[in-house]
């Protein structure tokens, strides 16, 4: 299953409303109103389907974790929420074990993983950094659990 298909399944399962609409001030945003989540995406702002996929995964991360903030929130809160949304997106759509298995099959470069998963290279690099730097995991010598 493609990453985008998995994300769309999550959007449906979490009952998130999805609107493809020109927002004006950004390419993507998520909101929570009365306990319901919605994601707004301006499709014309994305240079590629991969960039759109990354934005949708990130916004799903906001909804799944409840990491919402107002436009006037302090920078430290915004950064905390953005990190939380990215962490969720990495763990859900680029899980460590799947990345390690893909690497074992020969997809060892970020560009190869980007093509394989349908995400931008920068998003792949950020996920790899998250697992190795933040979580202290190693891809070399990984063997899947039986």
N, CA, C and O atoms as CSV, one atom per row, in Angstrom:
chain,resi,resn,atom,element,x,y,z
A,1,UNK,N,N,0.838,-1.168,0.000
A,1,UNK,CA,C,0.000,0.000,0.000
A,1,UNK,C,C,0.892,1.243,0.000
A,1,UNK,O,O,1.906,1.287,0.697
A,2,UNK,N,N,0.516,2.230,-0.768
A,2,UNK,CA,C,1.311,3.454,-0.830
A,2,UNK,C,C,1.147,4.268,0.449
A,2,UNK,O,O,0.165,4.116,1.176
A,3,UNK,N,N,2.117,5.128,0.709
A,3,UNK,CA,C,2.053,5.999,1.887
A,3,UNK,C,C,0.812,6.876,1.837
A,3,UNK,O,O,0.129,7.048,2.846
A,4,UNK,N,N,0.517,7.431,0.663
A,4,UNK,CA,C,-0.639,8.317,0.538
A,4,UNK,C,C,-1.938,7.568,0.820
A,4,UNK,O,O,-2.831,8.108,1.474
A,5,UNK,N,N,-2.053,6.345,0.341
A,5,UNK,CA,C,-3.248,5.540,0.616
A,5,UNK,C,C,-3.406,5.294,2.114
A,5,UNK,O,O,-4.511,5.378,2.650
A,6,UNK,N,N,-2.303,4.991,2.783
A,6,UNK,CA,C,-2.337,4.759,4.230
A,6,UNK,C,C,-2.769,6.020,4.968
A,6,UNK,O,O,-3.535,5.950,5.929
A,7,UNK,N,N,-2.279,7.165,4.524
A,7,UNK,CA,C,-2.654,8.432,5.153
A,7,UNK,C,C,-4.143,8.687,4.959
A,7,UNK,O,O,-4.835,9.064,5.905
A,8,UNK,N,N,-4.643,8.486,3.739
A,8,UNK,CA,C,-6.075,8.677,3.483
A,8,UNK,C,C,-6.924,7.731,4.334
A,8,UNK,O,O,-7.992,8.118,4.810
A,9,UNK,N,N,-6.466,6.515,4.525
A,9,UNK,CA,C,-7.184,5.586,5.407
A,9,UNK,C,C,-7.223,6.116,6.835
A,9,UNK,O,O,-8.248,6.013,7.508
A,10,UNK,N,N,-6.117,6.680,7.296
A,10,UNK,CA,C,-6.080,7.254,8.644
A,10,UNK,C,C,-7.011,8.457,8.762
A,10,UNK,O,O,-7.690,8.625,9.775
A,11,UNK,N,N,-7.042,9.288,7.733
A,11,UNK,CA,C,-7.947,10.445,7.724
A,11,UNK,C,C,-9.392,9.959,7.886
A,11,UNK,O,O,-10.156,10.514,8.676
A,12,UNK,N,N,-9.749,8.934,7.142
A,12,UNK,CA,C,-11.118,8.395,7.231
A,12,UNK,C,C,-11.371,7.742,8.594
A,12,UNK,O,O,-12.418,7.964,9.204
A,13,UNK,N,N,-10.418,6.941,9.071
A,13,UNK,CA,C,-10.592,6.237,10.345
A,13,UNK,C,C,-10.710,7.194,11.523
A,13,UNK,O,O,-11.434,6.921,12.480
A,14,UNK,N,N,-9.992,8.326,11.451
A,14,UNK,CA,C,-10.026,9.317,12.535
A,14,UNK,C,C,-11.142,10.346,12.333
A,14,UNK,O,O,-11.290,11.276,13.125
A,15,UNK,N,N,-11.924,10.166,11.265
A,15,UNK,CA,C,-13.039,11.065,10.956
A,15,UNK,C,C,-12.580,12.524,10.853
A,15,UNK,O,O,-13.236,13.435,11.358
A,16,UNK,N,N,-11.436,12.718,10.186
A,16,UNK,CA,C,-10.904,14.056,9.956
A,16,UNK,C,C,-11.511,14.580,8.656
A,16,UNK,O,O,-11.502,13.892,7.635
A,17,UNK,N,N,-12.032,15.791,8.704
A,17,UNK,CA,C,-12.526,16.424,7.484
A,17,UNK,C,C,-11.339,16.955,6.707
A,17,UNK,O,O,-10.444,17.576,7.280
A,18,UNK,N,N,-11.327,16.717,5.413
A,18,UNK,CA,C,-10.215,17.129,4.558
A,18,UNK,C,C,-10.742,18.083,3.497
A,18,UNK,O,O,-11.667,17.754,2.753
A,19,UNK,N,N,-10.142,19.270,3.434
A,19,UNK,CA,C,-10.564,20.291,2.484
A,19,UNK,C,C,-9.386,20.704,1.614
A,19,UNK,O,O,-8.352,21.135,2.123
A,20,UNK,N,N,-9.544,20.571,0.309
A,20,UNK,CA,C,-8.553,21.069,-0.646
A,20,UNK,C,C,-9.048,22.442,-1.053
A,20,UNK,O,O,-9.972,22.586,-1.853
A,21,UNK,N,N,-8.403,23.450,-0.475
A,21,UNK,CA,C,-8.912,24.812,-0.613
A,21,UNK,C,C,-7.761,25.805,-0.487
A,21,UNK,O,O,-6.875,25.611,0.345
A,22,UNK,N,N,-7.756,26.865,-1.298
A,22,UNK,CA,C,-6.702,27.866,-1.166
A,22,UNK,C,C,-6.814,28.600,0.170
A,22,UNK,O,O,-7.778,29.327,0.407
A,23,UNK,N,N,-5.833,28.406,1.030
A,23,UNK,CA,C,-5.857,28.965,2.377
A,23,UNK,C,C,-5.388,30.414,2.369
A,23,UNK,O,O,-5.921,31.254,3.095
A,24,UNK,N,N,-4.404,30.694,1.555
A,24,UNK,CA,C,-3.892,32.052,1.442
A,24,UNK,C,C,-2.616,32.282,2.220
A,24,UNK,O,O,-1.642,32.777,1.653
A,25,UNK,N,N,-2.585,31.941,3.503
A,25,UNK,CA,C,-1.425,32.259,4.332
A,25,UNK,C,C,-0.435,31.114,4.473
A,25,UNK,O,O,0.669,31.315,4.980
A,26,UNK,N,N,-0.806,29.923,4.036
A,26,UNK,CA,C,0.088,28.763,4.139
A,26,UNK,C,C,-0.381,27.678,3.175
A,26,UNK,O,O,-1.449,27.787,2.573
A,27,UNK,N,N,0.424,26.637,3.037
A,27,UNK,CA,C,0.027,25.542,2.148
A,27,UNK,C,C,-0.863,24.516,2.840
A,27,UNK,O,O,-1.650,23.834,2.184
A,28,UNK,N,N,-0.743,24.403,4.173
A,28,UNK,CA,C,-1.528,23.409,4.912
A,28,UNK,C,C,-1.760,23.886,6.339
A,28,UNK,O,O,-0.930,24.585,6.920
A,29,UNK,N,N,-2.895,23.498,6.886
A,29,UNK,CA,C,-3.211,23.831,8.275
A,29,UNK,C,C,-4.224,22.829,8.792
A,29,UNK,O,O,-5.021,22.280,8.031
A,30,UNK,N,N,-4.185,22.599,10.093
A,30,UNK,CA,C,-5.183,21.735,10.727
A,30,UNK,C,C,-5.806,22.508,11.878
A,30,UNK,O,O,-5.165,23.345,12.512
A,31,UNK,N,N,-7.074,22.203,12.129
A,31,UNK,CA,C,-7.797,22.862,13.208
A,31,UNK,C,C,-8.586,21.828,14.000
A,31,UNK,O,O,-8.881,20.734,13.521
A,32,UNK,N,N,-8.910,22.206,15.209
A,32,UNK,CA,C,-9.805,21.404,16.044
A,32,UNK,C,C,-10.915,22.337,16.516
A,32,UNK,O,O,-10.645,23.388,17.098
A,33,UNK,N,N,-12.145,21.956,16.268
A,33,UNK,CA,C,-13.292,22.743,16.672
A,33,UNK,C,C,-14.326,21.807,17.267
A,33,UNK,O,O,-14.817,20.898,16.599
A,34,UNK,N,N,-14.651,22.037,18.521
A,34,UNK,CA,C,-15.628,21.199,19.230
A,34,UNK,C,C,-15.260,19.717,19.181
A,34,UNK,O,O,-16.123,18.855,19.016
A,35,UNK,N,N,-13.973,19.439,19.326
A,35,UNK,CA,C,-13.515,18.055,19.357
A,35,UNK,C,C,-13.399,17.381,18.000
A,35,UNK,O,O,-13.072,16.196,17.936
A,36,UNK,N,N,-13.654,18.097,16.919
A,36,UNK,CA,C,-13.538,17.550,15.559
A,36,UNK,C,C,-12.347,18.189,14.870
A,36,UNK,O,O,-12.094,19.384,15.018
A,37,UNK,N,N,-11.622,17.379,14.117
A,37,UNK,CA,C,-10.431,17.854,13.422
A,37,UNK,C,C,-10.715,18.043,11.941
A,37,UNK,O,O,-11.519,17.327,11.343
A,38,UNK,N,N,-10.033,19.025,11.366
A,38,UNK,CA,C,-10.096,19.275,9.929
A,38,UNK,C,C,-8.714,19.670,9.441
A,38,UNK,O,O,-7.953,20.337,10.142
A,39,UNK,N,N,-8.411,19.248,8.238
A,39,UNK,CA,C,-7.151,19.596,7.582
A,39,UNK,C,C,-7.492,20.358,6.306
A,39,UNK,O,O,-8.343,19.943,5.520
A,40,UNK,N,N,-6.808,21.477,6.124
A,40,UNK,CA,C,-6.962,22.294,4.928
A,40,UNK,C,C,-5.642,22.259,4.172
A,40,UNK,O,O,-4.579,22.498,4.744
A,41,UNK,N,N,-5.722,21.960,2.881
A,41,UNK,CA,C,-4.529,21.901,2.034
A,41,UNK,C,C,-4.781,22.696,0.760
A,41,UNK,O,O,-5.814,22.535,0.111
A,42,UNK,N,N,-3.834,23.547,0.411
A,42,UNK,CA,C,-3.900,24.297,-0.837
A,42,UNK,C,C,-3.049,23.546,-1.854
A,42,UNK,O,O,-1.835,23.736,-1.923
A,43,UNK,N,N,-3.695,22.692,-2.640
A,43,UNK,CA,C,-2.991,21.794,-3.549
A,43,UNK,C,C,-2.100,22.563,-4.530
A,43,UNK,O,O,-1.068,22.050,-4.964
A,44,UNK,N,N,-2.496,23.789,-4.877
A,44,UNK,CA,C,-1.704,24.572,-5.841
A,44,UNK,C,C,-0.353,25.013,-5.278
A,44,UNK,O,O,0.516,25.440,-6.038
A,45,UNK,N,N,-0.161,24.920,-3.965
A,45,UNK,CA,C,1.088,25.361,-3.334
A,45,UNK,C,C,2.150,24.266,-3.263
A,45,UNK,O,O,3.289,24.534,-2.882
A,46,UNK,N,N,1.790,23.043,-3.624
A,46,UNK,CA,C,2.735,21.937,-3.503
A,46,UNK,C,C,3.415,21.680,-4.844
A,46,UNK,O,O,2.742,21.517,-5.862
A,47,UNK,N,N,4.756,21.643,-4.847
A,47,UNK,CA,C,5.479,21.445,-6.101
A,47,UNK,C,C,5.397,20.011,-6.630
A,47,UNK,O,O,5.698,19.759,-7.797
A,48,UNK,N,N,4.990,19.074,-5.770
A,48,UNK,CA,C,4.937,17.676,-6.203
A,48,UNK,C,C,3.951,16.899,-5.329
A,48,UNK,O,O,3.529,17.365,-4.271
A,49,UNK,N,N,3.605,15.729,-5.791
A,49,UNK,CA,C,2.739,14.850,-5.008
A,49,UNK,C,C,3.447,14.422,-3.724
A,49,UNK,O,O,2.803,14.237,-2.691
A,50,UNK,N,N,4.754,14.265,-3.785
A,50,UNK,CA,C,5.515,13.909,-2.584
A,50,UNK,C,C,5.402,14.993,-1.508
A,50,UNK,O,O,5.235,14.691,-0.327
A,51,UNK,N,N,5.495,16.250,-1.928
A,51,UNK,CA,C,5.381,17.362,-0.972
A,51,UNK,C,C,3.981,17.397,-0.368
A,51,UNK,O,O,3.827,17.650,0.827
A,52,UNK,N,N,2.967,17.145,-1.181
A,52,UNK,CA,C,1.592,17.070,-0.685
A,52,UNK,C,C,1.455,15.928,0.328
A,52,UNK,O,O,0.824,16.093,1.373
A,53,UNK,N,N,2.042,14.779,0.019
A,53,UNK,CA,C,1.983,13.615,0.903
A,53,UNK,C,C,2.631,13.928,2.244
A,53,UNK,O,O,2.096,13.575,3.295
A,54,UNK,N,N,3.784,14.593,2.207
A,54,UNK,CA,C,4.457,14.980,3.445
A,54,UNK,C,C,3.579,15.914,4.278
A,54,UNK,O,O,3.434,15.717,5.484
A,55,UNK,N,N,2.998,16.921,3.645
A,55,UNK,CA,C,2.163,17.881,4.371
A,55,UNK,C,C,0.953,17.195,4.991
A,55,UNK,O,O,0.595,17.476,6.134
A,56,UNK,N,N,0.328,16.304,4.248
A,56,UNK,CA,C,-0.841,15.593,4.771
A,56,UNK,C,C,-0.450,14.696,5.942
A,56,UNK,O,O,-1.179,14.622,6.931
A,57,UNK,N,N,0.688,14.016,5.841
A,57,UNK,CA,C,1.166,13.173,6.944
A,57,UNK,C,C,1.436,14.022,8.182
A,57,UNK,O,O,1.086,13.636,9.297
A,58,UNK,N,N,2.060,15.177,7.978
A,58,UNK,CA,C,2.369,16.083,9.087
A,58,UNK,C,C,1.080,16.587,9.752
A,58,UNK,O,O,0.968,16.579,10.978
A,59,UNK,N,N,0.119,17.022,8.946
A,59,UNK,CA,C,-1.135,17.530,9.506
A,59,UNK,C,C,-1.911,16.413,10.215
A,59,UNK,O,O,-2.566,16.662,11.227
A,60,UNK,N,N,-1.840,15.199,9.697
A,60,UNK,CA,C,-2.440,14.063,10.407
A,60,UNK,C,C,-1.763,13.858,11.756
A,60,UNK,O,O,-2.406,13.466,12.730
A,61,UNK,N,N,-0.462,14.126,11.806
A,61,UNK,CA,C,0.269,14.049,13.069
A,61,UNK,C,C,-0.267,15.045,14.082
A,61,UNK,O,O,-0.387,14.732,15.267
A,62,UNK,N,N,-0.587,16.239,13.618
A,62,UNK,CA,C,-1.192,17.225,14.516
A,62,UNK,C,C,-2.519,16.703,15.070
A,62,UNK,O,O,-2.772,16.777,16.272
A,63,UNK,N,N,-3.354,16.180,14.186
A,63,UNK,CA,C,-4.674,15.704,14.605
A,63,UNK,C,C,-4.570,14.491,15.530
A,63,UNK,O,O,-5.284,14.413,16.530
A,64,UNK,N,N,-3.701,13.562,15.209
A,64,UNK,CA,C,-3.573,12.336,16.004
A,64,UNK,C,C,-3.040,12.607,17.404
A,64,UNK,O,O,-3.386,11.899,18.350
A,65,UNK,N,N,-2.197,13.631,17.540
A,65,UNK,CA,C,-1.597,13.917,18.844
A,65,UNK,C,C,-2.293,15.054,19.585
A,65,UNK,O,O,-2.023,15.288,20.762
A,66,UNK,N,N,-3.186,15.757,18.898
A,66,UNK,CA,C,-3.832,16.912,19.513
A,66,UNK,C,C,-2.894,18.093,19.662
A,66,UNK,O,O,-3.179,19.016,20.424
A,67,UNK,N,N,-1.787,18.078,18.950
A,67,UNK,CA,C,-0.778,19.141,19.036
A,67,UNK,C,C,-1.201,20.334,18.179
A,67,UNK,O,O,-0.690,20.545,17.079
A,68,UNK,N,N,-2.132,21.093,18.707
A,68,UNK,CA,C,-2.666,22.268,18.003
A,68,UNK,C,C,-2.205,23.533,18.731
A,68,UNK,O,O,-2.004,23.529,19.946
A,69,UNK,N,N,-2.044,24.595,17.977
A,69,UNK,CA,C,-1.676,25.873,18.577
A,69,UNK,C,C,-2.329,26.994,17.781
A,69,UNK,O,O,-2.697,26.811,16.621
A,70,UNK,N,N,-2.469,28.135,18.402
A,70,UNK,CA,C,-3.023,29.289,17.707
A,70,UNK,C,C,-1.902,29.996,16.951
A,70,UNK,O,O,-0.719,29.771,17.209
A,71,UNK,N,N,-2.289,30.841,16.029
A,71,UNK,CA,C,-1.319,31.567,15.221
A,71,UNK,C,C,-0.422,32.421,16.117
A,71,UNK,O,O,0.752,32.624,15.809
A,72,UNK,N,N,-0.968,32.915,17.215
A,72,UNK,CA,C,-0.193,33.804,18.093
A,72,UNK,C,C,0.519,33.059,19.226
A,72,UNK,O,O,0.976,33.692,20.179
A,73,UNK,N,N,0.622,31.741,19.143
A,73,UNK,CA,C,1.301,30.968,20.185
A,73,UNK,C,C,2.782,31.327,20.250
A,73,UNK,O,O,3.372,31.716,19.242
A,74,UNK,N,N,3.380,31.198,21.428
A,74,UNK,CA,C,4.823,31.435,21.537
A,74,UNK,C,C,5.616,30.427,20.706
A,74,UNK,O,O,5.178,29.297,20.489
A,75,UNK,N,N,6.786,30.858,20.248
A,75,UNK,CA,C,7.601,30.016,19.373
A,75,UNK,C,C,7.935,28.661,19.985
A,75,UNK,O,O,7.955,27.652,19.281
A,76,UNK,N,N,8.197,28.631,21.284
A,76,UNK,CA,C,8.559,27.350,21.899
A,76,UNK,C,C,7.400,26.366,21.866
A,76,UNK,O,O,7.626,25.168,21.695
A,77,UNK,N,N,6.169,26.834,22.023
A,77,UNK,CA,C,5.007,25.955,21.945
A,77,UNK,C,C,4.796,25.468,20.514
A,77,UNK,O,O,4.510,24.293,20.284
A,78,UNK,N,N,4.940,26.386,19.555
A,78,UNK,CA,C,4.792,26.018,18.144
A,78,UNK,C,C,5.825,24.953,17.784
A,78,UNK,O,O,5.488,23.948,17.159
A,79,UNK,N,N,7.069,25.167,18.171
A,79,UNK,CA,C,8.141,24.207,17.869
A,79,UNK,C,C,7.843,22.850,18.507
A,79,UNK,O,O,8.071,21.811,17.888
A,80,UNK,N,N,7.347,22.855,19.716
A,80,UNK,CA,C,6.997,21.613,20.410
A,80,UNK,C,C,5.897,20.864,19.657
A,80,UNK,O,O,5.973,19.648,19.485
A,81,UNK,N,N,4.887,21.588,19.215
A,81,UNK,CA,C,3.781,20.962,18.479
A,81,UNK,C,C,4.224,20.467,17.104
A,81,UNK,O,O,3.789,19.410,16.648
A,82,UNK,N,N,5.087,21.236,16.450
A,82,UNK,CA,C,5.579,20.802,15.135
A,82,UNK,C,C,6.422,19.531,15.281
A,82,UNK,O,O,6.304,18.612,14.471
A,83,UNK,N,N,7.260,19.481,16.298
A,83,UNK,CA,C,8.070,18.287,16.557
A,83,UNK,C,C,7.164,17.080,16.823
A,83,UNK,O,O,7.391,15.993,16.292
A,84,UNK,N,N,6.154,17.284,17.638
A,84,UNK,CA,C,5.234,16.196,17.985
A,84,UNK,C,C,4.503,15.669,16.742
A,84,UNK,O,O,4.334,14.460,16.583
A,85,UNK,N,N,4.075,16.575,15.873
A,85,UNK,CA,C,3.387,16.179,14.639
A,85,UNK,C,C,4.329,15.407,13.716
A,85,UNK,O,O,3.941,14.393,13.137
A,86,UNK,N,N,5.568,15.888,13.580
A,86,UNK,CA,C,6.543,15.186,12.737
A,86,UNK,C,C,6.873,13.810,13.313
A,86,UNK,O,O,6.942,12.823,12.580
A,87,UNK,N,N,7.076,13.753,14.625
A,87,UNK,CA,C,7.394,12.474,15.273
A,87,UNK,C,C,6.295,11.456,14.984
A,87,UNK,O,O,6.585,10.303,14.665
A,88,UNK,N,N,5.053,11.869,15.094
A,88,UNK,CA,C,3.923,10.969,14.815
A,88,UNK,C,C,3.930,10.532,13.355
A,88,UNK,O,O,3.704,9.362,13.046
A,89,UNK,N,N,4.190,11.484,12.459
A,89,UNK,CA,C,4.221,11.159,11.026
A,89,UNK,C,C,5.335,10.161,10.726
A,89,UNK,O,O,5.125,9.210,9.973
A,90,UNK,N,N,6.518,10.367,11.309
A,90,UNK,CA,C,7.621,9.420,11.090
A,90,UNK,C,C,7.250,8.037,11.607
A,90,UNK,O,O,7.388,7.047,10.889
A,91,UNK,N,N,6.787,7.967,12.834
A,91,UNK,CA,C,6.506,6.671,13.462
A,91,UNK,C,C,5.349,5.942,12.791
A,91,UNK,O,O,5.325,4.711,12.771
A,92,UNK,N,N,4.394,6.681,12.242
A,92,UNK,CA,C,3.233,6.053,11.597
A,92,UNK,C,C,3.512,5.680,10.145
A,92,UNK,O,O,3.161,4.583,9.710
A,93,UNK,N,N,4.141,6.585,9.387
A,93,UNK,CA,C,4.274,6.380,7.945
A,93,UNK,C,C,5.669,5.957,7.490
A,93,UNK,O,O,5.849,5.524,6.352
A,94,UNK,N,N,6.650,6.082,8.375
A,94,UNK,CA,C,8.010,5.612,8.092
A,94,UNK,C,C,8.550,4.904,9.335
A,94,UNK,O,O,9.561,5.330,9.893
A,95,UNK,N,N,7.896,3.836,9.773
A,95,UNK,CA,C,8.344,3.169,10.998
A,95,UNK,C,C,9.775,2.638,10.854
A,95,UNK,O,O,10.196,2.216,9.777
A,96,UNK,N,N,10.498,2.671,11.957
A,96,UNK,CA,C,11.897,2.261,11.964
A,96,UNK,C,C,12.087,0.883,11.335
A,96,UNK,O,O,12.948,0.710,10.472
A,97,UNK,N,N,11.295,-0.093,11.758
A,97,UNK,CA,C,11.484,-1.460,11.246
A,97,UNK,C,C,11.278,-1.538,9.740
A,97,UNK,O,O,12.010,-2.250,9.052
A,98,UNK,N,N,10.288,-0.812,9.217
A,98,UNK,CA,C,10.058,-0.813,7.766
A,98,UNK,C,C,11.211,-0.138,7.024
A,98,UNK,O,O,11.639,-0.614,5.973
A,99,UNK,N,N,11.710,0.964,7.569
A,99,UNK,CA,C,12.866,1.625,6.949
A,99,UNK,C,C,14.073,0.689,6.941
A,99,UNK,O,O,14.784,0.580,5.942
A,100,UNK,N,N,14.292,0.018,8.068
A,100,UNK,CA,C,15.435,-0.897,8.167
A,100,UNK,C,C,15.292,-2.048,7.169
A,100,UNK,O,O,16.274,-2.451,6.546
A,101,UNK,N,N,14.090,-2.574,7.017
A,101,UNK,CA,C,13.869,-3.661,6.049
A,101,UNK,C,C,14.099,-3.164,4.620
A,101,UNK,O,O,14.700,-3.863,3.804
A,102,UNK,N,N,13.616,-1.950,4.321
A,102,UNK,CA,C,13.834,-1.381,2.983
A,102,UNK,C,C,15.329,-1.206,2.728
A,102,UNK,O,O,15.812,-1.475,1.628
A,103,UNK,N,N,16.050,-0.759,3.737
A,103,UNK,CA,C,17.499,-0.614,3.592
A,103,UNK,C,C,18.158,-1.972,3.352
A,103,UNK,O,O,19.093,-2.084,2.559
A,104,UNK,N,N,17.673,-2.984,4.030
A,104,UNK,CA,C,18.187,-4.342,3.837
A,104,UNK,C,C,17.924,-4.869,2.437
A,104,UNK,O,O,18.634,-5.754,1.959
A,105,UNK,N,N,16.904,-4.329,1.777
A,105,UNK,CA,C,16.585,-4.723,0.398
A,105,UNK,C,C,17.342,-3.873,-0.623
A,105,UNK,O,O,17.135,-4.008,-1.829
A,106,UNK,N,N,18.228,-2.991,-0.126
A,106,UNK,CA,C,19.067,-2.229,-1.045
A,106,UNK,C,C,18.713,-0.764,-1.191
A,106,UNK,O,O,19.423,-0.036,-1.884
A,107,UNK,N,N,17.648,-0.308,-0.568
A,107,UNK,CA,C,17.276,1.108,-0.623
A,107,UNK,C,C,18.044,1.849,0.473
A,107,UNK,O,O,17.493,2.152,1.531
A,108,UNK,N,N,19.296,2.130,0.215
A,108,UNK,CA,C,20.164,2.669,1.258
A,108,UNK,C,C,20.362,4.175,1.176
A,108,UNK,O,O,20.826,4.783,2.140
A,109,UNK,N,N,20.029,4.780,0.070
A,109,UNK,CA,C,20.185,6.224,-0.097
A,109,UNK,C,C,18.845,6.916,0.163
A,109,UNK,O,O,17.780,6.348,-0.081
A,110,UNK,N,N,18.918,8.154,0.661
A,110,UNK,CA,C,17.698,8.904,0.965
A,110,UNK,C,C,16.821,9.058,-0.273
A,110,UNK,O,O,15.598,8.963,-0.174
A,111,UNK,N,N,17.420,9.291,-1.429
A,111,UNK,CA,C,16.620,9.459,-2.643
A,111,UNK,C,C,15.903,8.162,-3.019
A,111,UNK,O,O,14.789,8.193,-3.541
A,112,UNK,N,N,16.549,7.020,-2.752
A,112,UNK,CA,C,15.907,5.732,-3.041
A,112,UNK,C,C,14.725,5.507,-2.108
A,112,UNK,O,O,13.661,5.062,-2.539
A,113,UNK,N,N,14.913,5.815,-0.834
A,113,UNK,CA,C,13.825,5.678,0.136
A,113,UNK,C,C,12.692,6.649,-0.189
A,113,UNK,O,O,11.519,6.318,-0.015
A,114,UNK,N,N,13.041,7.840,-0.660
A,114,UNK,CA,C,12.027,8.826,-1.047
A,114,UNK,C,C,11.169,8.294,-2.192
A,114,UNK,O,O,9.946,8.433,-2.175
A,115,UNK,N,N,11.808,7.690,-3.173
A,115,UNK,CA,C,11.054,7.101,-4.290
A,115,UNK,C,C,10.213,5.924,-3.822
A,115,UNK,O,O,9.064,5.771,-4.238
A,116,UNK,N,N,10.775,5.105,-2.969
A,116,UNK,CA,C,10.096,3.908,-2.470
A,116,UNK,C,C,8.844,4.268,-1.671
A,116,UNK,O,O,7.794,3.650,-1.846
A,117,UNK,N,N,8.956,5.266,-0.796
A,117,UNK,CA,C,7.844,5.629,0.090
A,117,UNK,C,C,6.957,6.752,-0.446
A,117,UNK,O,O,5.840,6.935,0.039
A,118,UNK,N,N,7.432,7.502,-1.434
A,118,UNK,CA,C,6.631,8.585,-1.989
A,118,UNK,C,C,6.645,9.857,-1.155
A,118,UNK,O,O,5.677,10.618,-1.155
A,119,UNK,N,N,7.750,10.087,-0.441
A,119,UNK,CA,C,7.934,11.303,0.346
A,119,UNK,C,C,9.127,12.063,-0.211
A,119,UNK,O,O,9.957,11.478,-0.907
A,120,UNK,N,N,9.229,13.361,0.084
A,120,UNK,CA,C,10.422,14.116,-0.323
A,120,UNK,C,C,11.670,13.628,0.419
A,120,UNK,O,O,11.583,13.111,1.533
A,121,UNK,N,N,12.818,13.802,-0.212
A,121,UNK,CA,C,14.084,13.390,0.406
A,121,UNK,C,C,14.304,14.040,1.764
A,121,UNK,O,O,14.782,13.386,2.691
A,122,UNK,N,N,13.964,15.311,1.891
A,122,UNK,CA,C,14.159,16.009,3.166
A,122,UNK,C,C,13.362,15.357,4.294
A,122,UNK,O,O,13.833,15.282,5.429
A,123,UNK,N,N,12.175,14.893,3.984
A,123,UNK,CA,C,11.340,14.228,4.986
A,123,UNK,C,C,11.968,12.894,5.390
A,123,UNK,O,O,11.963,12.528,6.566
A,124,UNK,N,N,12.504,12.179,4.417
A,124,UNK,CA,C,13.198,10.915,4.695
A,124,UNK,C,C,14.412,11.188,5.578
A,124,UNK,O,O,14.624,10.499,6.575
A,125,UNK,N,N,15.203,12.188,5.215
A,125,UNK,CA,C,16.390,12.532,6.009
A,125,UNK,C,C,16.010,12.914,7.440
A,125,UNK,O,O,16.695,12.538,8.391
A,126,UNK,N,N,14.927,13.656,7.584
A,126,UNK,CA,C,14.469,14.047,8.921
A,126,UNK,C,C,14.051,12.815,9.723
A,126,UNK,O,O,14.320,12.734,10.921
A,127,UNK,N,N,13.396,11.861,9.069
A,127,UNK,CA,C,12.993,10.621,9.762
A,127,UNK,C,C,14.224,9.820,10.178
A,127,UNK,O,O,14.284,9.314,11.299
A,128,UNK,N,N,15.201,9.703,9.289
A,128,UNK,CA,C,16.426,8.974,9.615
A,128,UNK,C,C,17.147,9.636,10.786
A,128,UNK,O,O,17.651,8.957,11.680
A,129,UNK,N,N,17.192,10.954,10.772
A,129,UNK,CA,C,17.818,11.700,11.867
A,129,UNK,C,C,17.045,11.480,13.167
A,129,UNK,O,O,17.644,11.300,14.227
A,130,UNK,N,N,15.726,11.496,13.083
A,130,UNK,CA,C,14.894,11.270,14.272
A,130,UNK,C,C,15.231,9.920,14.907
A,130,UNK,O,O,15.427,9.826,16.119
A,131,UNK,N,N,15.297,8.882,14.081
A,131,UNK,CA,C,15.555,7.543,14.626
A,131,UNK,C,C,16.985,7.391,15.154
A,131,UNK,O,O,17.201,6.783,16.203
A,132,UNK,N,N,17.950,7.940,14.433
A,132,UNK,CA,C,19.340,7.736,14.851
A,132,UNK,C,C,19.791,8.722,15.924
A,132,UNK,O,O,20.479,8.331,16.867
A,133,UNK,N,N,19.416,9.983,15.797
A,133,UNK,CA,C,19.874,11.006,16.744
A,133,UNK,C,C,18.970,11.104,17.976
A,133,UNK,O,O,19.458,11.136,19.106
A,134,UNK,N,N,17.679,11.150,17.759
A,134,UNK,CA,C,16.747,11.346,18.871
A,134,UNK,C,C,16.437,10.049,19.617
A,134,UNK,O,O,16.335,10.042,20.844
A,135,UNK,N,N,16.291,8.962,18.878
A,135,UNK,CA,C,15.923,7.686,19.498
A,135,UNK,C,C,17.128,6.794,19.770
A,135,UNK,O,O,17.013,5.810,20.501
A,136,UNK,N,N,18.292,7.126,19.187
A,136,UNK,CA,C,19.505,6.343,19.406
A,136,UNK,C,C,19.490,4.975,18.751
A,136,UNK,O,O,20.204,4.070,19.183
A,137,UNK,N,N,18.677,4.814,17.704
A,137,UNK,CA,C,18.596,3.524,17.003
A,137,UNK,C,C,19.636,3.466,15.892
A,137,UNK,O,O,20.128,4.492,15.423
A,138,UNK,N,N,19.956,2.247,15.485
A,138,UNK,CA,C,20.939,2.042,14.420
A,138,UNK,C,C,20.341,1.144,13.352
A,138,UNK,O,O,19.676,0.151,13.645
A,139,UNK,N,N,20.594,1.518,12.115
A,139,UNK,CA,C,20.103,0.725,10.995
A,139,UNK,C,C,21.053,-0.399,10.636
A,139,UNK,O,O,20.613,-1.432,10.130
A,140,UNK,N,N,22.348,-0.228,10.883
A,140,UNK,CA,C,23.294,-1.290,10.554
A,140,UNK,C,C,23.158,-2.409,11.587
A,140,UNK,O,O,23.097,-2.160,12.791
A,141,UNK,N,N,23.115,-3.605,11.105
A,141,UNK,CA,C,22.997,-4.751,11.989
A,141,UNK,C,C,21.574,-5.011,12.471
A,141,UNK,O,O,21.367,-5.868,13.331
A,142,UNK,N,N,20.582,-4.286,11.932
A,142,UNK,CA,C,19.203,-4.501,12.339
A,142,UNK,C,C,18.710,-5.839,11.831
A,142,UNK,O,O,18.940,-6.196,10.675
A,143,UNK,N,N,18.034,-6.580,12.694
A,143,UNK,CA,C,17.366,-7.795,12.252
A,143,UNK,C,C,15.955,-7.771,12.813
A,143,UNK,O,O,15.753,-7.505,13.998
A,144,UNK,N,N,14.968,-8.052,11.947
A,144,UNK,CA,C,13.565,-7.972,12.370
A,144,UNK,C,C,13.243,-8.984,13.463
A,144,UNK,O,O,13.857,-10.046,13.559
A,145,UNK,N,N,12.260,-8.620,14.280
A,145,UNK,CA,C,11.809,-9.527,15.328
A,145,UNK,C,C,11.021,-10.675,14.702
A,145,UNK,O,O,10.271,-10.470,13.747
A,146,UNK,N,N,11.185,-11.839,15.222
A,146,UNK,CA,C,10.473,-13.013,14.665
A,146,UNK,C,C,9.077,-13.070,15.204
A,146,UNK,O,O,8.319,-13.977,14.859
